[in-house]
Amino acid sequence: MTPLLTIAIPTYNRSNYLRMTLEQLASQLCNVPPGTVEVLVSDNCSPDDTGEVVKSLTSDLMPIRYIRNETNLGWALNFAQAFDMAKGKYILMSGDDDLLVDGALELLLEKLRGHDYGVVCMRPYGYDEDFRAEKPEQPYSEKLFTDSQAFLVSVHRWFTLTSCLVMNKSLLAGVSSKEFIDTDLATFHLMLRASLAAKENLFLNAYLLASKRQNSSSYEYANVFVDQFWRIVDAHKAHGLRPATIRAIETRRLFSYYPFYMFDLRSSGHGDIPATRAKLDRRFRGRLLYELWLAPTLRLPRPLAIGWGAMTTAIGRAASGDLRRGFKFAKRKLSRLVGR
């Protein structure tokens, strides 16, 4: 039988995180009929004990398809391989350090059965140490979208986080997993194509995925989430993504997404500020929202920039439904700066 869902976990040399992820999955699979979920681990030739961890956690309740590459393919090719090898109708490309919270898998499967969604987006949250203790309060709600354009605007903050996106692989026949393999967002286009091809997409507005904070390899933020991101988005005009939708996503990201990262850039003192500003200028120069809302965090002297960035971060998060988290983050960041 074709599994309803494949949970594909590309991994490299992080067996401690992989163990946590698989143990959390195992605790939920005991309530799932056999054959419903395929667990696939694509090991990119890890030098640690990843193979032993997988073997120790493989059981009748959680049979794991384990693929070990003979050489390190690089993260992007390993992700693409995991996608290509998945057998399920739906696929969740999970980071090896991201966790489905208690009860999330059963809820997700309940929503997938009998439907033909393009993408199901689960609301994620970041955690530092204890994903249960740090889970924010959020009453459960969901929203069904019959307009894929409106769906993409609504979930713009999360649609590069593969771990919170369940994609309908059956809608992606003929779409190459390697089309944007030269980028750090190599599988982003799969989500866009699946959502645009579907009659329905679903947003589960509940914190169902815990994502480990600041646990990825280093990258230059603006290179990935400005240059590469908009290059991939623009390429999807050819697949039905409307210019008005792109404009709406730009507006949302300028107001409620980018302020946090610009604030973090200025307050941390790390990163290439001139390069970041140049990349944002190329895309948004002349846009009133950019010039008056986001750009001051990059252009003002550092003390003023930090204050402006804290304000725009808090307001942007409040507007997106994360008021409490926005103020908590800004307060914690500012207190650390004052304590230096």
Salt bridges, closest charged atoms under 4 A:
GLU23 OE2 - ARG19 NH1 3.94
GLU38 OE2 - ARG65 NH1 2.56
ASP43 OD2 - ARG68 NH1 3.02
ASP84 OD2 - LYS178 NZ 3.16
ASP96 OD1 - ARG14 NH2 2.64
ASP97 OD2 - ARG14 NH2 3.39
ASP102 OD2 - ARG132 NE 2.83
ASP116 OD1 - LYS89 NZ 3.13
ASP128 OD2 - ARG213 NH1 3.09
GLU142 OE1 - LYS111 NZ 2.78
GLU179 OE1 - ARG193 NH1 3.92
ASP182 OD2 - ARG231 NH1 3.09
GLU220 OE1 - LYS279 NZ 3.74
ASP227 OD2 - ARG282 NH2 3.59
ASP234 OD2 - ARG283 NH1 2.76
GLU250 OE2 - ARG283 NH2 2.85
GLU250 OE1 - ARG287 NH1 2.91
ASP264 OD1 - LYS333 NZ 2.70
ASP281 OD2 - ARG277 NE 3.89
ASP281 OD2 - ARG285 NH2 2.97
ASP281 OD1 - ARG299 NH2 3.27
GLU291 OE1 - ARG299 NH1 2.68
ASP322 OD1 - ARG123 NH2 2.93
ASP322 OD2 - ARG157 NH1 3.13
ASP322 OD2 - ARG325 NH1 3.78
